[in-house]
């Protein structure tokens, strides 16, 4: 084979030379000599052709190298040399386009937006009242009763990977239905989150704890000071290790049950809250401290504080069957009435701790109110509470919100489980007496027993003793001290 190839190249060379020089005779003479040489070599016993297997192996190796080069750099472009270069085998290389070597990445696949999830909960309460004569003289004969304390439905989800929302309505509140949490937010774990709409303002540990997760039927008496749900904007977040939370907000005040606020004179407020874990042993226990501040310039220059004794039922359907003069709800035990107000400063300090099945929590509040037509007045309140889970579970700490979460039974109620059982106690206090404002002073002592059937179902029993000191004629006769006892039961389901 090699000899034939050499003969072919020789003939081609001679033909080219002959065409250029015209020496046809001498060229073909040379060809004759070459042919004789080839024949002589082919008959020589000393030469043998290389094994075919070696040649095939080399060809396979070369083909593999060519395939690898094509995979790395694409295919060769069309020849771009002139005719002489092509004839001599000097074919220029045309680099492939960039998209041939590195094809563009396909667009990122995001889940379908928007997303929506239906959530909600219901709280069904019933209660019995026992009042002494002095308390009846001040507040009237409060009736036993039952009510849907809360019945809420909400849609939560995302409209994009960094934009979430919540739309929650309450069908058991005054004005039925009414707005609860109605907001959207732009989320960024590193830079912080921005929430816009109606939401719970960042002030107080008790106020930031979900009503579904607290150990008692209602929040403590100082809850009356909180601006709570208002329409506005909040910037909030937490540290990388989740031992610190912070939040600041601006809002309109006061917001009605449908998220509205009207008023040229004032109507603005701001709130801030900062929390920190001093001790962090995870599920074994934590020690939490925090502080908050609120400034309010109320719309139309009025503020009013009032509260019930940590339990509330009412009949608002207008059945007309309630006797005239008998309260159709639990009236406020303490009430300042509407106070002409220039601005309000609120401050609070909070403490919480847990160790296994034991958890404690306490807060103190001060409201410093500058009146339009009088001197400034100061009101205050506080509470301290503790709970112990008899079945050994612990109340988890929510690190992003800076509050305690719910009790989740290790053995839900059923064929082989009894759920989780918790005992709790709380002392709660609010003082709305200062100078000529005599809204009353109320102390509550509450004992609780909670049965958590599963993560989403619980039954609560509360005994509340309310001790009222009222030194004005706001409610009728001037009475110094009075007492009321309340036994209340709640069933709750959330999803």
Secondary structure, 3 states (H helix, E strand, C coil): CHHHHHHHHHHHHHHHHHHHHCCHHHHHHHHHHHHHHHHHHHHCCCCCCCCHHHHHHHHHHHHHHHHHHHHHHCCCCCCCCCHHHHHCCCCCCCCCCHHHHCCCCCCCCCCCCCCCEEEEEEEEEEEEEEECHHHHHHHCCCCCEEEEEEEEEEEEEEEECCEEEEEEEECCCCCCCEEEEEEEEECCCCCCEEEEEEEECCCCHHHHCCCCCCCCCCCCHHHHHCCCEEEEEEEEEECCCCCEEEEEEEEECCCCCCCCCCCCCCCEEEEEEEEEEEEECHHHEEEEEEEEEEEEECHHHEECCEECCCCCCECCCCCCCCCCCCCCECCCCEECCCEEEEEEEEEEEEEEEEECCEEEEEEEEEEEEEECCCCCEEEEEEEEEEEEECCCCCEEEECCCCEEEEECCCCCCCCCCCCEEEEEEEEEEEEEEECCEEEEEEEEEEEEEEEEEECCEEEEEEEEEEEEECCCCCCCCCCCEEEEEEEEEEEEEEC
